Protein backbone atom coordinates (compact mmCIF):
# COMPACT_ATOMS: atom_id res chain seq x y z
CA UNK A 1 0.00 0.00 0.00
CA UNK A 2 1.41 3.37 -1.03
CA UNK A 3 -1.02 5.76 0.67
CA UNK A 4 -1.66 6.54 4.36
CA UNK A 5 0.70 3.94 5.83
CA UNK A 6 3.84 4.29 7.90
CA UNK A 7 6.65 5.44 5.58
CA UNK A 8 4.12 5.94 2.79
CA UNK A 9 4.88 7.83 -0.40
CA UNK A 10 1.59 9.73 -0.33
CA UNK A 11 -0.92 10.98 2.24
CA UNK A 12 -4.56 11.48 1.27
CA UNK A 13 -7.76 12.45 3.04
CA UNK A 14 -10.99 13.22 1.22
CA UNK A 15 -10.05 15.79 -1.47
CA UNK A 16 -6.57 16.52 -0.04
CA UNK A 17 -3.37 14.83 -1.19
CA UNK A 18 0.36 15.36 -0.71
CA UNK A 19 3.63 13.57 -1.34
CA UNK A 20 5.93 12.68 1.56
CA UNK A 21 9.72 13.03 1.78
CA UNK A 22 9.80 9.25 1.24
CA UNK A 23 8.36 9.84 -2.23
CA UNK A 24 11.19 12.27 -2.99
CA UNK A 25 13.84 9.77 -1.82
CA UNK A 26 12.21 7.06 -3.97
CA UNK A 27 12.29 9.44 -6.94
CA UNK A 28 15.94 10.40 -6.33
CA UNK A 29 17.04 6.75 -6.09
CA UNK A 30 15.23 5.90 -9.34
CA UNK A 31 18.41 7.04 -11.12
CA UNK A 32 19.89 3.65 -10.13
CA UNK A 33 17.17 1.62 -11.88
CA UNK A 34 18.49 -0.25 -14.90
CA UNK A 35 22.07 0.87 -14.20
CA UNK A 36 25.15 -1.16 -13.25
CA UNK A 37 26.26 -1.00 -9.61
CA UNK A 38 29.67 0.58 -9.07
CA UNK A 39 31.89 -0.31 -6.12
CA UNK A 40 31.69 2.60 -3.72
CA UNK A 41 33.58 3.17 -0.48
CA UNK A 42 32.96 5.86 2.12
CA UNK A 43 35.45 7.21 4.63
CA UNK A 44 33.88 9.75 6.97
CA UNK A 45 34.16 10.28 10.72
CA UNK A 46 31.67 8.20 12.69
CA UNK A 47 28.89 9.97 14.56
CA UNK A 48 29.26 9.39 18.31
CA UNK A 49 26.25 9.54 20.61
CA UNK A 50 25.01 8.22 23.94
CA UNK A 51 22.11 5.78 24.22
CA UNK A 52 20.87 4.54 27.57
CA UNK A 53 24.13 5.63 29.16
CA UNK A 54 26.28 3.71 26.68
CA UNK A 55 28.51 5.17 23.99
CA UNK A 56 27.32 4.32 20.48
CA UNK A 57 28.38 5.27 16.97
CA UNK A 58 26.87 5.46 13.50
CA UNK A 59 28.56 5.76 10.11
CA UNK A 60 29.17 9.34 9.00
CA UNK A 61 28.23 9.01 5.31
CA UNK A 62 26.91 6.08 3.32
CA UNK A 63 25.39 5.49 -0.07
CA UNK A 64 25.70 3.84 -3.45
CA UNK A 65 26.62 4.51 -7.05
CA UNK A 66 25.62 3.16 -10.44
CA UNK A 67 26.57 3.77 -14.06
CA UNK A 68 24.46 3.91 -17.21
CA UNK A 69 25.43 5.47 -20.55
CA UNK A 70 28.37 7.50 -19.16
CA UNK A 71 26.17 8.92 -16.40
CA UNK A 72 27.22 8.10 -12.85
CA UNK A 73 24.51 8.37 -10.19
CA UNK A 74 25.81 8.70 -6.64
CA UNK A 75 23.34 8.77 -3.74
CA UNK A 76 24.62 9.72 -0.28
CA UNK A 77 23.02 9.93 3.16
CA UNK A 78 24.38 12.19 5.90
CA UNK A 79 22.60 11.00 9.07
CA UNK A 80 24.15 13.59 11.40
CA UNK A 81 21.34 15.72 12.82
CA UNK A 82 23.34 18.96 13.02
CA UNK A 83 26.68 18.78 11.17
CA UNK A 84 27.37 19.04 7.46
CA UNK A 85 30.04 16.70 6.11
CA UNK A 86 32.54 17.88 3.51
CA UNK A 87 33.89 15.00 1.45
CA UNK A 88 36.21 14.44 -1.49
CA UNK A 89 34.67 12.31 -4.20
CA UNK A 90 37.13 10.50 -6.45
CA UNK A 91 36.05 9.00 -9.76
CA UNK A 92 38.45 6.38 -11.07
CA UNK A 93 38.83 5.60 -14.75
CA UNK A 94 36.86 8.60 -16.02
CA UNK A 95 36.67 12.38 -15.92
CA UNK A 96 33.62 14.32 -14.72
CA UNK A 97 32.46 16.75 -17.41
CA UNK A 98 29.28 18.02 -15.75
CA UNK A 99 27.52 17.49 -12.43
CA UNK A 100 24.17 18.23 -10.83
CA UNK A 101 23.18 17.76 -7.21
CA UNK A 102 19.71 17.12 -5.81
CA UNK A 103 19.50 17.56 -2.05
CA UNK A 104 16.61 16.64 0.23
CA UNK A 105 16.87 18.27 3.65
CA UNK A 106 15.16 20.83 5.87
CA UNK A 107 16.27 23.35 8.49
CA UNK A 108 14.16 21.53 11.11
CA UNK A 109 14.93 17.82 11.47
CA UNK A 110 11.28 17.28 12.44
CA UNK A 111 9.92 18.95 9.29
CA UNK A 112 7.42 16.96 7.26
CA UNK A 113 4.98 17.56 4.45
CA UNK A 114 1.36 18.06 5.43
CA UNK A 115 -1.83 19.23 3.79
CA UNK A 116 -1.14 22.74 5.13
CA UNK A 117 2.57 22.67 4.15
CA UNK A 118 2.89 20.23 1.23
CA UNK A 119 6.36 21.48 0.24
CA UNK A 120 7.98 21.68 3.70
CA UNK A 121 10.52 19.03 2.65
CA UNK A 122 11.23 19.20 -1.07
CA UNK A 123 14.39 18.39 -3.06
CA UNK A 124 16.49 21.24 -4.41
CA UNK A 125 18.41 20.85 -7.69
CA UNK A 126 21.69 22.73 -8.09
CA UNK A 127 24.73 22.58 -10.33
CA UNK A 128 27.63 20.88 -8.55
CA UNK A 129 31.18 22.20 -8.75
CA UNK A 130 32.59 18.96 -10.11
CA UNK A 131 35.20 18.65 -12.84
CA UNK A 132 38.07 16.27 -13.41
CA UNK A 133 38.72 13.06 -11.50
CA UNK A 134 37.96 14.33 -7.99
CA UNK A 135 35.98 17.11 -6.36
CA UNK A 136 34.76 18.26 -2.96
CA UNK A 137 31.08 18.31 -2.02
CA UNK A 138 29.44 19.32 1.26
CA UNK A 139 26.55 17.11 2.35
CA UNK A 140 24.06 19.02 4.54
CA UNK A 141 23.05 17.61 7.92
CA UNK A 142 20.16 15.13 7.98
CA UNK A 143 20.12 14.90 4.20
CA UNK A 144 19.85 12.64 1.19
CA UNK A 145 21.84 13.82 -1.84
CA UNK A 146 21.87 12.55 -5.41
CA UNK A 147 24.80 13.53 -7.61
CA UNK A 148 24.38 12.96 -11.35
CA UNK A 149 27.80 13.05 -12.99
CA UNK A 150 28.27 13.09 -16.76
CA UNK A 151 31.54 11.31 -17.55
CA UNK A 152 33.91 11.50 -20.49
Secondary structure as a PSIPRED ss2 file (coil, helix, strand):
# PSIPRED VFORMAT (PSIPRED V4.0)

   1 X C   1.000  0.000  0.000
   2 X C   1.000  0.000  0.000
   3 X E   0.000  0.000  1.000
   4 X C   1.000  0.000  0.000
   5 X C   1.000  0.000  0.000
   6 X C   1.000  0.000  0.000
   7 X C   1.000  0.000  0.000
   8 X C   1.000  0.000  0.000
   9 X C   1.000  0.000  0.000
  10 X E   0.000  0.000  1.000
  11 X E   0.000  0.000  1.000
  12 X E   0.000  0.000  1.000
  13 X E   0.000  0.000  1.000
  14 X C   1.000  0.000  0.000
  15 X C   1.000  0.000  0.000
  16 X E   0.000  0.000  1.000
  17 X E   0.000  0.000  1.000
  18 X E   0.000  0.000  1.000
  19 X E   0.000  0.000  1.000
  20 X C   1.000  0.000  0.000
  21 X H   0.000  1.000  0.000
  22 X H   0.000  1.000  0.000
  23 X H   0.000  1.000  0.000
  24 X H   0.000  1.000  0.000
  25 X H   0.000  1.000  0.000
  26 X H   0.000  1.000  0.000
  27 X H   0.000  1.000  0.000
  28 X H   0.000  1.000  0.000
  29 X H   0.000  1.000  0.000
  30 X H   0.000  1.000  0.000
  31 X H   0.000  1.000  0.000
  32 X H   0.000  1.000  0.000
  33 X C   1.000  0.000  0.000
  34 X C   1.000  0.000  0.000
  35 X C   1.000  0.000  0.000
  36 X E   0.000  0.000  1.000
  37 X E   0.000  0.000  1.000
  38 X E   0.000  0.000  1.000
  39 X C   1.000  0.000  0.000
  40 X C   1.000  0.000  0.000
  41 X C   1.000  0.000  0.000
  42 X C   1.000  0.000  0.000
  43 X C   1.000  0.000  0.000
  44 X C   1.000  0.000  0.000
  45 X C   1.000  0.000  0.000
  46 X C   1.000  0.000  0.000
  47 X E   0.000  0.000  1.000
  48 X E   0.000  0.000  1.000
  49 X E   0.000  0.000  1.000
  50 X E   0.000  0.000  1.000
  51 X E   0.000  0.000  1.000
  52 X C   1.000  0.000  0.000
  53 X C   1.000  0.000  0.000
  54 X E   0.000  0.000  1.000
  55 X E   0.000  0.000  1.000
  56 X E   0.000  0.000  1.000
  57 X E   0.000  0.000  1.000
  58 X E   0.000  0.000  1.000
  59 X C   1.000  0.000  0.000
  60 X C   1.000  0.000  0.000
  61 X C   1.000  0.000  0.000
  62 X E   0.000  0.000  1.000
  63 X E   0.000  0.000  1.000
  64 X E   0.000  0.000  1.000
  65 X E   0.000  0.000  1.000
  66 X E   0.000  0.000  1.000
  67 X E   0.000  0.000  1.000
  68 X E   0.000  0.000  1.000
  69 X C   1.000  0.000  0.000
  70 X C   1.000  0.000  0.000
  71 X E   0.000  0.000  1.000
  72 X E   0.000  0.000  1.000
  73 X E   0.000  0.000  1.000
  74 X E   0.000  0.000  1.000
  75 X E   0.000  0.000  1.000
  76 X E   0.000  0.000  1.000
  77 X E   0.000  0.000  1.000
  78 X E   0.000  0.000  1.000
  79 X C   1.000  0.000  0.000
  80 X C   1.000  0.000  0.000
  81 X C   1.000  0.000  0.000
  82 X C   1.000  0.000  0.000
  83 X C   1.000  0.000  0.000
  84 X C   1.000  0.000  0.000
  85 X E   0.000  0.000  1.000
  86 X E   0.000  0.000  1.000
  87 X E   0.000  0.000  1.000
  88 X E   0.000  0.000  1.000
  89 X E   0.000  0.000  1.000
  90 X E   0.000  0.000  1.000
  91 X C   1.000  0.000  0.000
  92 X C   1.000  0.000  0.000
  93 X C   1.000  0.000  0.000
  94 X C   1.000  0.000  0.000
  95 X C   1.000  0.000  0.000
  96 X E   0.000  0.000  1.000
  97 X E   0.000  0.000  1.000
  98 X E   0.000  0.000  1.000
  99 X E   0.000  0.000  1.000
 100 X E   0.000  0.000  1.000
 101 X E   0.000  0.000  1.000
 102 X E   0.000  0.000  1.000
 103 X E   0.000  0.000  1.000
 104 X E   0.000  0.000  1.000
 105 X C   1.000  0.000  0.000
 106 X C   1.000  0.000  0.000
 107 X C   1.000  0.000  0.000
 108 X C   1.000  0.000  0.000
 109 X C   1.000  0.000  0.000
 110 X C   1.000  0.000  0.000
 111 X C   1.000  0.000  0.000
 112 X C   1.000  0.000  0.000
 113 X C   1.000  0.000  0.000
 114 X C   1.000  0.000  0.000
 115 X C   1.000  0.000  0.000
 116 X C   1.000  0.000  0.000
 117 X C   1.000  0.000  0.000
 118 X C   1.000  0.000  0.000
 119 X C   1.000  0.000  0.000
 120 X C   1.000  0.000  0.000
 121 X C   1.000  0.000  0.000
 122 X C   1.000  0.000  0.000
 123 X C   1.000  0.000  0.000
 124 X E   0.000  0.000  1.000
 125 X E   0.000  0.000  1.000
 126 X E   0.000  0.000  1.000
 127 X E   0.000  0.000  1.000
 128 X C   1.000  0.000  0.000
 129 X C   1.000  0.000  0.000
 130 X C   1.000  0.000  0.000
 131 X C   1.000  0.000  0.000
 132 X E   0.000  0.000  1.000
 133 X C   1.000  0.000  0.000
 134 X E   0.000  0.000  1.000
 135 X E   0.000  0.000  1.000
 136 X E   0.000  0.000  1.000
 137 X E   0.000  0.000  1.000
 138 X E   0.000  0.000  1.000
 139 X E   0.000  0.000  1.000
 140 X C   1.000  0.000  0.000
 141 X C   1.000  0.000  0.000
 142 X C   1.000  0.000  0.000
 143 X E   0.000  0.000  1.000
 144 X E   0.000  0.000  1.000
 145 X E   0.000  0.000  1.000
 146 X E   0.000  0.000  1.000
 147 X E   0.000  0.000  1.000
 148 X E   0.000  0.000  1.000
 149 X E   0.000  0.000  1.000
 150 X E   0.000  0.000  1.000
 151 X E   0.000  0.000  1.000
 152 X C   1.000  0.000  0.000
